[in-house]
Each structure stands twice: as C-alpha cells, then as structure tokens.
Amino acid sequence: MYHILVVDDESRIRSIIRKYAEFDGHTVTEAGDGMEAVLLCRKNEYDLIIMDIMMPELDGFSACREIRKISQTPIIMLSARGEEYDRINGFEVGIDDYVIKPFSPKELMLRIEAIMKRVKTVPTQASAPSKPNVIIELDGGGLRADVTARLVFIDGERVDMSPKEYDLFFYLLANRNIALSREKLLCEVWGYDFFGDARTLDTHIKLLRKSLGRYSNYIVTLRGVGYRFEEI
C-alpha cells in the first residue's frame, strides 16, 4: 500500500485521515505545519501528501512550492475555503487535487486511489516503447502539438503547462470536434467517477485557456454539458 504524509495543524483532522488511511492498509506520517512537512520530504520519500492550506510557520501553497523543488510526489490540498483563487493557485504551484473541508473521509480515500492509479499507469521513458512522433498542427502550424513527446508550441515557442493541463489538452485534442461531458472528462482525465468535482475541471480549463493564449477559443464551452475542442 502507500506511505502518506498528512499535513494539517488540526490534530483532529490528522487523526480522522489516519484512521481511514490505516484501515485501508496505508502507512501514515503526520506533520503539524508546512515547515515540518518540507523538512520531512527532504529526508524521506512518500507516495502521496495530503496538505492543508492555512497553517502556521509555512502555509500549504509555500510548502508545496518547496516540495516541488525536490519531489513530484502527488499532493492533495485541503482547504476550508472553496474560492476559485485558491484552486487556481493550488494547481499552479503543482498540486494534483483539491478537497474542500468538511470532506468525506471515504471520498478522500477514493481520490487517493484515483491519483495513485494514474501515477502507476504513466510509463517511464526507460520502459515506454519507442514509436514515431505524432505531430498535430493547427492554424497553419501556429499551434503545434507533439503528442508522443507531450510538447506544445505556440508560434514556435514552447508552452509550459502543469502535468494535468497536458493530460487535459491532449485528451481534448485526441477527441477534437466531439462534445465531451464534464463527467466524461473527469472520468477519463482524472480517473474520477461519481465523486468528481466539476470545479476542478472548470479551473483547469481556465488555466489551459490561459496557456493557449490566442488559441484559447479552440476550447468551446457547451453550456450544461461540458466542452469541445473545435478546429476553427
């Protein structure tokens, strides 16, 4: 099973997560603030980190930035607030998921499994079979995607995206001109089923549009349904 680092200044929250995680067979290490979490991550390796935002010493956003300098361990951010700013800030600093307090411990365990399932299925460069690059060019090559290498270029300049932005972009690109429901996107890109949070998807769509710049209008919102990547 997994070794999980739980970071929260509330001992009650840490205790609840530990109870459910250990029931599922996981090992749990606790930290009471962001500073302690960073120090632990410098000394040890964890399979996944669950971290609160509002903490003494070092808040969750700052702790995540420090951890991302040394590790790509998946991070689930906890927050008592559900503002879009917090979600966007979290995803921009490299978190993998965002859960609003109060939360269902059972749902949190399902999110852990969904994230770890994705991590396990991503092939490493050493193990991935070699295959010719698949290049998709739109607008006369102004928007260029190297599907095999997971690279995106706009007017010849490489675009840096978060891992989840890449996942979402290439899934939309592979299914261009097809209407995709929010549920379908959450299930295929995040691995969520019934417990998927549509706000997570909408936030990533906003970030992806920002990354695409003048090509953001390729992503069309289908009111009440979802999204479509539409070749113009």
Salt bridges, closest charged atoms under 4 A:
ASP8 OD2 - LYS101 NZ 2.88
GLU10 OE1 - ARG12 NH2 3.69
GLU10 OE2 - LYS101 NZ 3.89
GLU22 OE2 - ARG18 NH1 2.66
GLU30 OE1 - ARG14 NE 2.76
GLU30 OE2 - ARG18 NE 2.63
ASP52 OD1 - LYS101 NZ 3.28
GLU66 OE1 - ARG42 NH2 3.85
GLU66 OE2 - LYS69 NZ 3.02
GLU84 OE2 - LYS206 NZ 2.80
ASP86 OD2 - ARG81 NE 3.11
GLU92 OE2 - LYS210 NZ 3.77
ASP96 OD1 - ARG68 NH2 3.28
ASP97 OD2 - ARG111 NH1 3.00
GLU107 OE2 - ARG111 NH2 2.90
GLU113 OE2 - HIS26 NE2 3.60
GLU137 OE2 - ARG144 NE 3.35
ASP139 OD2 - ARG214 NH1 3.99
ASP155 OD1 - ARG214 NH2 2.78
ASP167 OD1 - ARG150 NH2 2.97
ASP167 OD2 - LYS164 NZ 2.97
GLU188 OE2 - LYS184 NZ 3.34
ASP197 OD1 - ARG199 NE 3.36
ASP202 OD1 - ARG182 NE 3.18
GLU230 OE1 - ARG228 NH2 2.53
GLU231 OE2 - ARG176 NE 3.05
